[in-house]
Amino acid sequence: MNRFILNYLGIFFILLSILSFFNIIYSYYFNLYLNVDNYFYTLLISLIIGLSSFYKIKKETKISIYIKIFTVIIGYFLIPLVISIPFYFSIYNVSFLNCYFESISGFTSTGFTIFDNIKHLDESLILWRSTSQWIGGIYFLFSILLLIDIFDDSLKKSLTNFISFNYSETFKQSFKIFILYTILTLIIFLVLKFIDLRTFDSFNLSMTIISSGGFLPVNSIDNIINTNVKEIIFSLLMLFSFFSLFLFYNIFFLKEKSLNFFAEDIYLLIYFLILIIIFFVFFNFNYNFSSILFSITSSMSNIGISLNNSPSNLWFIFLLITVVGGSFFSTSSGLRFLKLYFLFKYSINEILSYSRPNYIYTNKFHLIDTNVNQKDINKYFLSVLIFIISLFTIVSLLSIFNISAGDAFKLGILTLMNTVNSSMFNLNNFNFIDLNTYSKIIMIIFMIIGRVELLTILIIAKKFLFKN
């Protein structure tokens, strides 16, 4: 295997061993001995793999984009294999495929679960589920950094002025990401403690929110988010995985505050406020607005969890919001609001240019210094096209295996957007453990496809289908 692949994945195996160690400490501290040996196995295996990958490190001068994409994809298949060890050797007698499904769901921050009753799970295993989301979230952010060359200039400028990263700049940015990701997790944890959630729930939910995941430490979020104040605060916390990870860093520490670094977040804030106004004016009848706010922010951030009194008749609107997604450099999935906005405005300009040929229409957008060029517009269009093709494929395949067309459509979108099923999508009672083997394999593949930038699928296809 390529040395770069081993080195890159080795970092996450070492991080996984550290998290396994914390789970061992937690198990011993609270006398949870039922599954503690499983975390020893996980620690040992992940540590051996991680350390061996750095044996005789060879610094390669140039890594092709195909190797980088392959590295990211193979990581989504291999790392969950180790994450699945505590599930497989637990006392709950879970099959390997179900364990791998749960691990993939956590690592891709999707949140589909094969466990019916979370109350029956050992607390250390609940913590491990949340841990899988947390490491999956940081893996996703590191992968965006690794694949930054494939993104368009306007999105890259929200992160850096560099056209591409060398080794030292990649390490610097990666370290910054890790620190920010950890600090934001801690801030979310402290706020959840402040609104009187117990420590265990606060810790698990902080890892869920920052990673844009869907695993809960309880059967229903209503059990712990049970007041209007808690609903509003929790809703605002979910925006941490909607806006850019670097937003607060840029506000407080950026010396030369160029609007390029805030353009996407400003657009996202306007989008968020418009949605709030629309829902408050038109969809607030017979419902508590705090629960609607909860559903809006959960959809926008691709977390997907909802309260039991969420307006389920608005499920299609919430699905559309989920497809849009959040910031380019956040743990949320989706097609990205800025891409869709650019594509929409470009299309309008093209239509107007034919109807009013004497007028000149430029593709220069507010807050962004340069025009969005034709090459970037083509990328946006291809991303949307690949999403439609992927959605049609997964819906067709799931429909073949005895899933109703309506459920297959909803599950297809949620799988590609890595968003958990819940009452606001009318899927809260969907039981994944009852799915047949083929359906689970299909969902595993498409959960990974959804977490990998859709444009990378086209690049890989081009590599194998076209010689030039």
C-alpha positions in Angstrom: 0.0 0.0 0.0 1.2 3.5 -0.7 3.2 5.0 2.1 1.2 8.2 2.1 -2.0 6.2 2.7 -0.5 4.4 5.6 0.8 7.6 7.2 -2.5 9.5 6.8 -4.7 6.7 8.1 -2.2 5.9 10.8 -2.9 9.3 12.4 -6.5 8.4 12.9 -5.8 4.9 14.2 -3.5 6.4 16.9 -6.3 8.9 17.7 -8.7 6.0 17.9 -6.4 4.2 20.4 -6.4 7.3 22.6 -10.2 7.4 22.6 -10.2 3.7 23.4 -8.0 4.4 26.4 -10.4 7.0 27.6 -13.3 4.5 27.3 -11.3 2.0 29.4 -10.7 4.7 32.1 -14.4 5.5 32.1 -15.4 1.9 32.4 -13.1 1.2 35.3 -14.1 4.5 37.1 -17.8 3.6 37.0 -17.3 -0.1 37.4 -18.6 -1.0 33.9 -16.7 -4.2 33.4 -19.0 -6.0 30.9 -17.3 -4.7 27.8 -14.1 -3.3 29.1 -11.9 -6.0 27.5 -13.3 -5.0 24.0 -11.7 -1.6 24.4 -8.4 -3.2 25.2 -8.6 -5.1 22.0 -9.5 -1.9 20.1 -6.7 0.0 21.7 -4.1 -2.6 21.0 -5.1 -3.2 17.3 -5.5 0.5 16.5 -2.2 1.3 18.2 -0.3 -1.4 16.4 -1.7 -0.3 13.0 -1.1 3.4 13.7 2.5 3.0 14.9 3.5 0.5 12.2 2.3 2.9 9.5 4.9 5.4 10.5 7.8 2.9 10.3 10.4 4.3 7.9 8.4 7.4 6.9 9.1 8.3 3.3 8.4 11.9 2.5 6.9 11.9 -1.0 7.3 15.1 -3.0 4.1 14.9 -5.0 0.9 13.1 -4.2 -1.6 12.8 -7.0 -5.2 13.8 -6.5 -6.3 10.3 -7.3 -4.1 8.9 -4.4 -5.6 11.5 -2.0 -9.2 10.6 -3.0 -8.5 6.9 -2.7 -6.9 7.5 0.7 -10.0 9.2 2.0 -12.4 6.6 0.6 -10.4 3.6 1.9 -10.3 5.2 5.3 -14.1 5.3 5.4 -14.0 1.5 4.9 -11.1 0.5 7.1 -11.4 2.7 10.3 -15.0 1.5 11.0 -13.7 -2.1 11.0 -11.7 -1.3 14.2 -14.6 0.8 15.6 -16.9 -2.2 15.2 -14.8 -4.4 17.6 -16.6 -3.2 20.8 -20.0 -3.8 19.2 -19.1 -7.2 17.9 -17.6 -8.6 21.1 -20.2 -7.0 23.4 -22.8 -9.0 25.3 -25.6 -8.0 22.9 -24.9 -10.7 20.4 -24.8 -8.4 17.3 -23.9 -9.8 13.9 -20.8 -8.5 12.2 -22.7 -6.8 9.4 -24.9 -5.0 12.0 -21.8 -3.9 13.9 -20.2 -2.6 10.7 -23.4 -0.8 9.8 -23.5 0.9 13.2 -19.8 1.8 12.9 -20.1 3.2 9.4 -23.2 5.1 10.5 -21.3 6.7 13.4 -18.1 7.4 11.5 -19.9 9.1 8.6 -21.9 11.0 11.2 -25.2 9.7 9.8 -26.8 8.2 13.0 -28.8 5.2 11.7 -28.8 2.6 14.4 -29.6 -1.0 14.7 -30.2 -0.7 18.5 -33.9 -0.5 19.4 -33.6 0.6 23.0 -30.6 2.7 24.0 -31.5 2.3 27.7 -30.5 -1.3 27.5 -27.0 -0.5 26.3 -24.0 -0.3 28.6 -23.0 3.3 29.1 -19.5 2.7 27.9 -20.9 1.5 24.6 -23.2 4.5 24.3 -20.1 6.6 24.8 -18.3 4.6 22.1 -21.0 5.3 19.6 -20.6 9.1 20.2 -16.8 8.7 20.0 -17.2 7.1 16.5 -19.1 10.3 15.4 -16.5 12.6 16.9 -13.5 11.0 15.2 -15.6 10.7 12.0 -16.2 14.4 12.1 -12.6 15.4 12.4 -11.7 12.8 9.7 -14.1 14.6 7.4 -12.6 18.0 8.1 -9.1 16.7 7.5 -10.3 15.1 4.2 -11.6 18.4 3.0 -8.2 19.9 3.7 -6.5 17.0 1.9 -8.7 17.4 -1.2 -8.7 21.2 -1.2 -7.2 21.3 -4.7 -10.5 20.0 -6.3 -12.6 22.8 -4.8 -13.3 26.1 -6.5 -11.4 29.3 -5.6 -14.4 31.1 -4.0 -14.9 28.2 -1.5 -11.2 27.8 -0.8 -10.9 31.5 -0.1 -13.2 31.0 2.9 -10.4 28.9 4.4 -7.1 30.1 3.0 -5.4 32.4 0.5 -3.1 29.5 -0.6 -3.8 27.9 -3.9 -2.6 24.6 -2.6 -0.9 23.3 0.6 2.6 22.0 1.1 3.5 19.7 4.0 4.2 22.4 6.5 1.0 24.3 5.7 -1.1 21.2 5.8 0.3 20.3 9.2 -0.3 23.8 10.5 -3.9 23.9 9.3 -4.6 20.3 10.5 -3.3 21.2 14.0 -5.5 24.3 14.0 -8.5 22.2 13.0 -7.9 19.7 15.8 -7.6 22.4 18.4 -10.7 24.3 17.2 -12.7 21.1 16.9 -11.8 20.1 20.5 -12.4 23.6 21.9 -15.8 23.9 20.3 -16.8 20.4 21.6 -15.8 21.6 25.1 -17.8 24.8 24.7 -20.9 22.9 23.6 -20.5 20.5 26.6 -20.3 23.4 29.0 -23.4 25.1 27.6 -25.3 21.8 27.8 -24.2 21.5 31.4 -25.3 25.1 32.0 -28.9 24.2 30.9 -28.9 21.4 33.5 -28.2 18.3 31.5 -26.4 15.6 33.3 -22.7 15.2 32.6 -23.0 11.9 30.6 -25.7 13.3 28.3 -23.9 16.6 27.8 -20.7 14.9 26.8 -22.3 12.5 24.4 -24.5 15.2 22.8 -21.5 17.6 22.5 -19.8 15.0 20.3 -23.0 14.5 18.3 -23.5 18.2 17.7 -20.0 19.1 16.7 -19.7 16.2 14.3 -23.2 16.7 12.8 -24.0 13.2 13.9 -27.3 11.6 14.9 -26.6 9.2 17.8 -28.4 10.0 21.0 -27.6 8.8 24.6 -31.3 8.3 25.2 -34.2 6.9 23.2 -35.8 10.3 22.7 -34.3 13.7 22.8 -37.6 14.9 24.5 -36.5 13.1 27.7 -33.7 15.6 28.3 -34.6 18.6 26.2 -37.9 19.2 27.9 -38.4 23.0 28.2 -38.7 25.8 25.6 -35.4 27.4 26.8 -33.5 24.1 26.4 -35.0 23.7 22.9 -33.9 27.1 21.8 -30.4 26.8 23.3 -29.9 23.3 21.8 -31.1 24.6 18.4 -28.5 27.4 18.5 -25.8 24.9 19.5 -26.6 22.8 16.4 -25.6 25.8 14.3 -22.0 25.1 15.3 -21.9 22.4 12.7 -23.7 24.6 10.1 -21.3 27.5 10.0 -17.6 27.3 9.2 -15.4 25.7 11.8 -13.1 28.7 11.4 -15.8 31.4 11.9 -15.0 32.2 15.5 -11.3 31.9 15.0 -11.4 34.4 12.1 -13.5 36.8 14.1 -11.2 36.9 17.1 -7.7 36.1 15.7 -7.6 37.1 12.0 -5.5 40.3 11.8 -6.5 41.4 8.3 -10.2 40.7 8.2 -11.0 40.2 4.5 -14.7 39.6 3.7 -13.6 36.6 1.6 -13.1 34.7 4.8 -16.7 35.6 6.0 -18.6 35.6 2.8 -20.0 32.1 3.0 -21.0 32.5 6.7 -22.7 35.9 5.9 -24.7 34.2 3.1 -25.6 31.3 5.5 -26.7 33.7 8.2 -29.0 35.5 5.7 -30.3 32.1 4.6 -31.0 31.1 8.2 -32.8 34.3 9.1 -35.0 34.1 5.9 -36.0 30.5 6.9 -36.8 31.6 10.4 -39.0 34.4 9.1 -40.8 32.2 6.6 -41.5 29.4 9.1 -42.6 31.9 11.8 -45.0 33.6 9.5 -46.4 30.7 7.5 -45.9 27.5 9.5 -46.2 28.5 13.1 -49.9 27.6 13.5 -50.8 25.0 16.2 -47.1 24.4 16.9 -44.6 25.7 19.5 -42.1 27.8 17.5 -39.2 26.5 19.6 -39.8 23.0 18.3 -39.9 24.3 14.7 -36.7 26.2 15.3 -35.2 22.9 16.6 -36.2 21.1 13.4 -34.9 23.9 11.1 -31.5 24.0 12.7 -31.3 20.2 12.9 -32.1 20.0 9.1 -29.7 22.8 8.2 -26.8 21.2 10.1 -27.6 17.7 8.8 -27.9 16.4 12.3 -31.6 15.3 11.8 -32.7 14.7 15.4 -36.1 16.1 16.2 -38.6 16.5 19.0 -41.8 14.3 19.1 -44.0 17.3 18.5 -42.1 18.3 15.4 -44.4 19.2 12.5 -44.1 16.0 10.5 -46.4 17.3 7.8 -43.5 19.6 6.7 -41.2 16.6 6.1 -40.6 17.5 2.4 -39.5 21.0 3.3 -37.2 19.7 6.0 -35.7 17.2 3.4 -35.0 20.1 1.0 -33.3 22.1 3.7 -31.2 19.0 4.5 -30.2 18.7 0.9 -28.9 22.3 0.9 -26.6 21.7 3.8 -24.3 24.1 5.5 -20.8 25.6 5.2 -18.1 24.3 2.9 -15.8 23.8 5.8 -18.1 22.3 8.4 -19.1 18.8 9.5 -22.5 19.1 7.8 -23.1 17.4 4.5 -25.4 18.6 1.7 -24.8 20.2 -1.7 -23.8 23.5 0.1 -25.9 26.6 0.0 -23.2 28.8 -1.6 -22.9 26.4 -4.6 -26.6 26.3 -5.1 -26.9 30.1 -4.8 -24.1 30.7 -7.3 -25.7 28.1 -9.7 -29.1 29.7 -9.4 -27.9 33.3 -9.9 -25.7 32.2 -12.9 -28.8 30.5 -14.5 -30.9 33.6 -14.0 -28.2 35.7 -15.6 -28.0 33.4 -18.6 -31.8 33.5 -19.0 -31.9 37.3 -18.7 -29.0 37.7 -21.2 -31.1 36.1 -23.9 -34.3 38.1 -23.0 -32.4 41.3 -22.7 -29.3 41.0 -24.9 -28.4 44.8 -24.6 -27.7 44.4 -20.9 -24.4 43.0 -19.5 -24.7 40.5 -16.7 -21.6 39.6 -14.7 -21.1 36.6 -12.4 -19.6 38.8 -9.7 -21.2 38.2 -6.3 -21.4 40.4 -3.3 -18.7 40.1 -0.6 -16.5 38.1 -3.1 -13.7 40.0 -4.9 -13.5 37.9 -8.1 -16.1 36.5 -10.5 -17.2 32.9 -10.3 -15.8 31.5 -13.5 -17.4 29.0 -15.9 -15.2 26.1 -14.7 -16.6 26.5 -11.1 -20.2 26.7 -12.4 -19.6 23.5 -14.2 -18.4 21.9 -11.0 -21.6 23.0 -9.2 -23.8 21.7 -12.0 -22.0 18.3 -11.9 -22.3 18.1 -8.2 -26.1 18.5 -8.5 -26.2 16.0 -11.4 -24.2 13.4 -9.5 -26.5 13.8 -6.4 -29.6 13.3 -8.6 -28.0 10.2 -10.2 -26.9 8.8 -6.8 -30.4 9.5 -5.3 -32.1 7.7 -8.2 -29.7 4.8 -7.8 -30.2 4.3 -4.1 -33.9 4.8 -4.2 -34.2 2.2 -7.0 -32.0 -0.3 -5.2 -33.8 0.1 -1.9 -37.2 -0.2 -3.6 -36.2 -3.6 -5.0 -35.6 -5.0 -1.5 -39.1 -4.5 -0.1 -38.8 -0.9 1.1 -41.8 1.3 0.1 -41.1 4.0 -2.5 -41.9 6.8 0.0 -39.5 5.4 2.6 -36.9 4.6 0.0 -37.0 8.2 -1.2 -36.6 9.7 2.3 -33.9 7.2 3.2 -32.1 7.8 0.0 -31.8 11.6 0.7 -31.0 11.0 4.4 -28.3 8.5 3.5 -26.6 10.7 0.9 -26.8 13.7 3.3 -25.7 11.7 6.3 -28.7 12.7 8.3 -30.4 10.6 10.9 -34.1 9.5 10.5 -36.5 11.1 12.9 -40.1 12.2 13.4 -39.8 15.3 11.3 -39.2 13.0 8.3 -41.9 10.6 9.4 -39.3 7.9 9.8 -38.7 7.8 13.5 -40.0 4.2 13.8 -38.0 2.8 10.9 -36.1 -0.3 12.1 -32.7 -0.8 10.5 -32.0 -4.1 12.2 -34.8 -5.7 10.2 -33.3 -4.7 6.8 -31.9 -7.5 4.8 -28.2 -7.9 4.1 -28.3 -6.3 0.6 -30.2 -3.2 1.9 -27.6 -2.7 4.6 -24.7 -3.1 2.2 -26.3 -0.6 -0.2 -26.8 1.9 2.6 -23.2 1.4 3.9 -21.8 2.2 0.4 -24.1 5.3 -0.1 -23.4 6.6 3.4 -19.7 6.7 2.4 -20.5 8.2 -1.0 -22.5 10.9 0.8 -19.6 11.8 3.0 -17.1 12.0 0.2 -17.4 15.2 -1.8 -19.6 14.2 -4.8 -17.2 15.8 -7.2 -14.5 13.2 -6.2 -16.8 10.5 -7.6 -16.6 12.1 -11.0 -12.8 12.5 -10.8 -12.4 8.8 -10.0 -14.8 7.8 -12.8 -12.8 10.0 -15.2 -9.6 8.3 -14.1 -10.9 4.8 -15.0 -13.2 5.6 -17.9 -11.1 8.0 -19.9 -7.4 7.6 -20.8 -6.8 11.4 -21.3 
